[in-house]
Amino acid sequence: MRMPGRTLLVLLLWWLGMASAHADVPPPWRVGVLYWSETIPSQQTMRRGLERQAQRINDKALAAGERGLQLLPEVAGDGPEGVERQIRQMYAMIARRPDAIIVQPSDNAALAESLQRANQEGIPVIAYDQYIQEGELASYISTDNYQAGYLGGEYIAWLFDRERPLRLVLVEHRRVSSAVERLNGFLDGLTAQGVSYEVLKSYQAIREESGLRAGQEILRDFPEKHSIDAIFTVNNGGGLSVVKVLSEAGRDEIAIATVDGDPESVANIRQRKLTRIDSAQFCAVMGATAVEHAYRLLRGEQVARQTLIPAFPVTEQTLNLYPGWEGALPPTFDKAWPSLYPQWRHQLRKKD
């Protein structure tokens, strides 16, 4: 169908007006974004949160005739190959001379030298989810991983009597700073509630495959029921596999504390399938905060050097309060279990 000549003229004038209105706007800031995994669900939610916030920033900037953001994304991938690939991606991104770099590190030490190179080149680097050892970050955004572990420790302490040491198995990962912080918090949470514990054995797992191996090894090492009281897994990536293996073997006497807030793990809590508490992340909030900090830095504004987003204790008592990975922080509430910090607070912790 042909448009009337007058309609075409109106559309043309509108287009020329829009183009003229934004003719003097400088090009967008170029921001390199180095993602870690394209398979871990929580990290995909972080990416969606980041890119949605970038779109909101650009929509607002366009309406105001101001500079927006152009994202330059790269994905490292999982495993040792992903770590090596991200090192190469970081150096390649620095060579492209972006205005800033946002990175989700796949290893807390591997990017140290490239971060120092970015510092030398004057390119601000914002890290989220995990820290980078050495070098200077312009801003670091993460879940309060110590709090995430601590919440699990104090909740597990509530479930057991204290007549003997708690028989504990750990499923950890020492090469990721967030996992180390979670483990330290969990053990401190037990201690704060006056619980002594014995670590029977520790296993390394952070992904599905390594979690399956860890679950099978736990069954092999502790074949008798009631030989383990509790297990702490540092994330759902490996932890869900551990739950699957143990559940299929009928080991439902074990109480599991974990971290992340994966929907499958939340369903396990609802069904009382081994998992008793999952300290959930606000994944979309984390990604959105990372790109917001990059934008504010490029505009010459001050941002906190460290921003910690609270973890949410998903338990049988709090299921109705948890909004999921995509949701915003819920209001402050009183915990149903004993704690040195009886309220969960709707509050970001910022440090300069």
C-alpha positions as CSV (number, residue, x, y, z in Angstrom):
1,M,0.0,0.0,0.0
2,R,1.4,3.4,-1.0
3,M,1.5,6.1,1.6
4,P,0.0,9.5,0.8
5,G,2.6,12.1,-0.2
6,R,1.8,14.2,2.8
7,T,2.4,11.2,5.2
8,L,5.8,10.5,3.6
9,L,6.7,14.2,3.9
10,V,5.8,14.2,7.6
11,L,7.9,11.1,8.3
12,L,10.8,12.5,6.4
13,L,10.7,15.7,8.3
14,W,10.4,13.8,11.6
15,W,13.5,11.7,10.7
16,L,15.5,14.8,9.7
17,G,14.5,16.5,13.0
18,M,15.7,13.5,15.0
19,A,18.9,13.3,13.1
20,S,19.5,17.0,13.5
21,A,18.7,16.9,17.3
22,H,21.4,14.3,17.9
23,A,23.9,15.5,15.3
24,D,26.2,17.1,17.9
25,V,26.2,14.2,20.3
26,P,29.6,12.6,20.6
27,P,30.0,8.9,19.8
28,P,29.2,6.5,22.6
29,W,31.9,5.4,25.1
30,R,33.3,2.1,24.1
31,V,33.2,-0.4,27.0
32,G,34.8,-3.9,26.7
33,V,32.9,-6.5,28.6
34,L,34.6,-9.8,29.4
35,Y,32.1,-12.4,30.5
36,W,33.2,-15.7,32.1
37,S,30.8,-18.5,31.3
38,E,28.0,-19.0,28.7
39,T,26.7,-22.1,30.5
40,I,26.4,-21.2,34.2
41,P,22.8,-20.0,34.7
42,S,23.6,-17.4,37.4
43,Q,26.2,-15.8,35.2
44,Q,23.8,-15.6,32.3
45,T,21.4,-13.7,34.6
46,M,24.2,-11.3,35.5
47,R,24.8,-10.7,31.8
48,R,21.1,-10.0,31.1
49,G,21.1,-7.6,34.1
50,L,24.1,-5.8,32.7
51,E,22.9,-5.5,29.1
52,R,19.4,-4.4,30.2
53,Q,20.8,-1.7,32.3
54,A,23.1,-0.6,29.4
55,Q,20.0,-0.4,27.2
56,R,18.2,1.8,29.8
57,I,21.3,4.0,30.0
58,N,21.3,4.4,26.2
59,D,17.6,5.1,26.0
60,K,17.9,7.9,28.6
61,A,21.1,9.3,27.0
62,L,19.5,9.4,23.6
63,A,16.4,11.2,24.9
64,A,18.7,13.8,26.6
65,G,21.1,14.1,23.6
66,E,24.0,12.7,25.7
67,R,26.7,10.1,25.2
68,G,25.7,6.5,25.7
69,L,27.6,3.2,25.8
70,Q,28.7,0.8,23.1
71,L,29.4,-2.7,24.6
72,L,32.2,-4.8,23.2
73,P,31.5,-8.3,24.6
74,E,33.7,-11.4,24.8
75,V,33.0,-14.7,26.5
76,A,35.9,-16.8,28.0
77,G,34.1,-20.1,28.5
78,D,34.5,-22.7,31.2
79,G,37.4,-24.7,32.5
80,P,41.2,-24.1,32.3
81,E,40.8,-23.3,28.6
82,G,38.4,-20.5,29.5
83,V,40.9,-19.0,32.0
84,E,43.6,-18.9,29.3
85,R,41.2,-17.5,26.7
86,Q,40.2,-14.7,29.1
87,I,43.8,-13.7,29.6
88,R,44.2,-13.4,25.8
89,Q,40.9,-11.5,25.6
90,M,42.0,-9.0,28.3
91,Y,45.2,-8.2,26.5
92,A,43.4,-8.0,23.1
93,M,40.8,-5.6,24.6
94,I,43.4,-3.4,26.1
95,A,45.0,-3.1,22.6
96,R,41.6,-1.9,21.2
97,R,41.9,1.1,23.6
98,P,38.3,1.1,25.0
99,D,37.2,3.8,27.3
100,A,36.6,1.2,30.1
101,I,36.6,-2.5,30.7
102,I,34.1,-4.5,32.7
103,V,35.3,-8.1,33.5
104,Q,33.9,-11.1,35.3
105,P,37.2,-12.9,36.2
106,S,37.3,-16.6,35.6
107,D,40.3,-16.9,38.0
108,N,41.2,-14.5,40.8
109,A,44.9,-14.4,40.0
110,A,45.1,-15.1,36.2
111,L,44.3,-11.5,35.2
112,A,46.7,-9.7,37.6
113,E,49.3,-8.9,34.9
114,S,46.8,-7.7,32.3
115,L,45.0,-5.6,35.0
116,Q,48.3,-3.9,35.7
117,R,48.8,-3.3,31.9
118,A,45.4,-1.7,31.8
119,N,46.4,0.5,34.8
120,Q,49.5,1.6,32.8
121,E,47.4,2.4,29.8
122,G,45.0,4.5,31.9
123,I,42.0,2.3,31.1
124,P,39.6,1.9,34.1
125,V,38.7,-1.7,35.0
126,I,35.5,-2.6,36.8
127,A,35.3,-6.2,38.0
128,Y,32.1,-8.0,39.2
129,D,31.4,-11.3,40.9
130,Q,35.1,-11.9,41.6
131,Y,38.1,-9.9,42.6
132,I,41.5,-9.7,40.7
133,Q,44.6,-10.1,42.9
134,E,47.1,-7.3,42.4
135,G,46.6,-4.2,40.1
136,E,44.0,-1.5,40.8
137,L,40.3,-1.9,40.1
138,A,38.3,1.3,39.6
139,S,35.3,-0.5,41.1
140,Y,34.5,-4.0,42.4
141,I,30.9,-5.3,42.6
142,S,30.0,-8.6,44.2
143,T,27.6,-10.5,46.3
144,D,28.6,-10.3,50.0
145,N,30.1,-13.8,49.7
146,Y,31.3,-13.9,53.3
147,Q,27.7,-13.1,54.4
148,A,26.4,-15.8,52.1
149,G,28.5,-18.4,53.8
150,Y,27.8,-17.0,57.3
151,L,24.0,-17.2,56.8
152,G,24.4,-20.9,55.9
153,G,26.6,-21.6,58.9
154,E,24.2,-20.0,61.4
155,Y,21.2,-21.7,59.9
156,I,22.8,-25.2,59.9
157,A,23.8,-24.5,63.6
158,W,20.1,-24.1,64.4
159,L,19.2,-27.5,63.0
160,F,21.6,-29.6,65.1
161,D,22.1,-30.1,68.8
162,R,25.5,-29.3,70.3
163,E,26.2,-32.4,72.3
164,R,29.0,-33.4,69.9
165,P,30.9,-31.9,67.1
166,L,29.1,-31.5,63.8
167,R,30.4,-34.0,61.3
168,L,30.9,-31.8,58.2
169,V,31.9,-32.4,54.6
170,L,33.0,-29.5,52.4
171,V,32.7,-29.1,48.6
172,E,34.8,-26.1,47.8
173,H,37.0,-24.4,45.1
174,R,40.2,-22.7,46.2
175,R,41.0,-20.8,42.9
176,V,38.0,-18.5,43.1
177,S,38.0,-15.7,45.7
178,S,34.2,-15.7,46.1
179,A,34.2,-19.5,46.9
180,V,37.0,-19.0,49.5
181,E,35.0,-16.1,51.1
182,R,31.9,-18.2,51.3
183,L,33.6,-21.1,53.0
184,N,35.2,-18.8,55.6
185,G,31.9,-17.2,56.3
186,F,30.2,-20.6,56.7
187,L,32.7,-21.9,59.2
188,D,32.6,-18.6,61.1
189,G,28.7,-18.8,61.2
190,L,28.9,-22.1,62.9
191,T,31.5,-20.9,65.4
192,A,29.4,-17.8,66.2
193,Q,26.6,-20.0,67.2
194,G,28.8,-22.0,69.5
195,V,28.9,-25.1,67.3
196,S,32.1,-27.1,67.2
197,Y,32.7,-29.2,64.1
198,E,34.9,-31.8,62.5
199,V,35.7,-31.6,58.8
200,L,35.6,-35.2,57.7
201,K,36.8,-34.5,54.2
202,S,37.0,-31.8,51.5
203,Y,36.2,-32.1,47.8
204,Q,36.9,-29.7,44.9
205,A,33.9,-28.9,42.7
206,I,32.3,-25.8,41.2
207,R,30.6,-27.2,38.0
208,E,28.2,-30.0,37.2
209,E,30.8,-32.6,36.1
210,S,33.1,-32.1,39.1
211,G,30.0,-32.0,41.4
212,L,28.9,-35.4,40.1
213,R,32.4,-36.8,40.8
214,A,32.3,-35.2,44.3
215,G,28.9,-36.7,45.1
216,Q,30.1,-40.2,44.0
217,E,33.3,-39.9,46.0
218,I,31.2,-38.8,49.1
219,L,29.1,-42.0,48.8
220,R,32.2,-44.1,48.4
221,D,34.0,-42.5,51.3
222,F,30.9,-42.4,53.6
223,P,28.7,-45.2,52.6
224,E,26.8,-45.5,55.9
225,K,23.7,-43.5,56.7
226,H,24.2,-40.9,59.5
227,S,28.0,-40.8,59.0
228,I,27.7,-37.2,57.8
229,D,25.6,-34.5,59.5
230,A,26.0,-31.6,57.0
231,I,27.6,-30.6,53.7
232,F,28.5,-27.1,52.6
233,T,28.8,-26.6,48.8
234,V,30.3,-23.2,47.7
235,N,27.9,-22.9,44.8
236,N,25.0,-24.5,43.0
237,G,27.1,-25.2,39.9
238,G,28.7,-28.2,41.7
239,G,26.3,-28.4,44.6
240,L,23.2,-29.4,42.6
241,S,25.0,-32.4,41.3
242,V,26.0,-33.4,44.8
243,V,22.4,-33.2,45.9
244,K,21.3,-35.2,42.9
245,V,23.7,-38.1,43.6
246,L,23.0,-38.2,47.3
247,S,19.3,-37.9,46.8
248,E,19.2,-40.8,44.3
249,A,21.2,-42.9,46.9
250,G,18.6,-42.2,49.6
251,R,20.9,-40.1,51.8
252,D,18.2,-37.6,52.8
253,E,19.4,-37.5,56.4
254,I,22.1,-35.1,55.3
255,A,21.5,-31.3,55.6
256,I,23.1,-29.2,52.9
257,A,23.9,-25.5,52.9
258,T,24.8,-23.9,49.6
259,V,25.1,-20.6,47.7
260,D,23.7,-19.1,44.5
261,G,19.8,-19.3,44.5
262,D,19.4,-21.4,41.4
263,P,15.7,-22.2,40.8
264,E,16.4,-25.9,40.9
265,S,18.1,-25.5,44.3
266,V,15.1,-23.4,45.6
267,A,12.8,-26.2,44.5
268,N,14.9,-28.7,46.5
269,I,14.3,-26.5,49.6
270,R,10.6,-26.4,48.9
271,Q,10.6,-30.2,48.5
272,R,12.9,-30.8,51.5
273,K,15.3,-32.6,49.2
274,L,18.6,-32.4,51.3
275,T,19.1,-28.6,50.8
276,R,18.1,-26.6,53.9
277,I,19.4,-23.2,53.0
278,D,20.7,-21.5,49.8
279,S,22.2,-18.1,50.2
280,A,21.0,-16.6,47.0
281,Q,22.6,-13.9,44.8
282,F,20.8,-11.0,43.2
283,C,22.4,-11.7,39.9
284,A,20.7,-9.1,37.7
285,V,21.3,-6.4,40.3
286,M,25.1,-7.3,40.2
287,G,25.4,-7.0,36.4
288,A,23.3,-3.8,36.3
289,T,25.5,-2.2,39.1
290,A,28.7,-3.0,37.2
291,V,27.7,-1.2,34.0
292,E,26.1,1.6,36.0
293,H,29.4,2.2,37.8
294,A,31.3,2.1,34.4
295,Y,28.9,4.7,33.0
296,R,29.2,7.0,36.1
297,L,33.0,6.8,36.0
298,L,33.1,7.8,32.3
299,R,30.9,10.7,33.2
300,G,33.5,11.8,35.7
301,E,31.4,10.9,38.8
302,Q,32.6,9.1,41.9
303,V,31.7,5.5,42.6
304,A,32.5,3.3,45.6
305,R,35.7,1.2,45.1
306,Q,33.8,-1.8,46.5
307,T,30.1,-2.5,46.5
308,L,28.7,-5.7,48.2
309,I,25.2,-6.8,47.4
310,P,23.6,-8.8,50.3
311,A,22.9,-12.5,49.9
312,F,19.4,-13.7,50.6
313,P,18.9,-16.7,52.9
314,V,16.4,-18.9,51.0
315,T,15.0,-21.4,53.6
316,E,11.7,-23.1,54.4
317,Q,10.8,-20.0,56.4
318,T,11.7,-17.4,53.7
319,L,10.6,-18.9,50.4
320,N,7.7,-16.5,50.0
321,L,10.1,-13.5,50.3
322,Y,12.7,-14.5,47.7
323,P,12.2,-12.7,44.3
324,G,14.6,-14.9,42.3
325,W,17.8,-14.0,40.4
326,E,16.1,-11.4,38.2
327,G,14.4,-9.6,41.1
328,A,15.2,-6.6,43.2
329,L,16.2,-6.7,46.9
330,P,13.2,-7.4,49.2
331,P,12.5,-5.4,52.3
332,T,14.3,-5.9,55.6
333,F,12.9,-8.8,57.7
334,D,13.6,-10.6,61.0
335,K,15.3,-14.0,60.8
336,A,13.4,-17.0,62.2
337,W,16.6,-18.6,63.6
338,P,19.1,-17.4,66.2
339,S,21.7,-15.0,64.9
340,L,24.1,-12.3,66.1
341,Y,22.5,-10.2,63.4
342,P,18.7,-10.9,63.9
343,Q,17.6,-8.9,60.8
344,W,18.3,-9.4,57.2
345,R,18.8,-5.9,55.8
346,H,17.9,-4.4,52.4
347,Q,21.2,-2.6,52.2
348,L,24.3,-2.4,49.9
349,R,27.6,-2.2,51.6
350,K,29.9,0.3,50.0
351,K,33.6,1.0,50.7
352,D,35.8,3.7,49.2
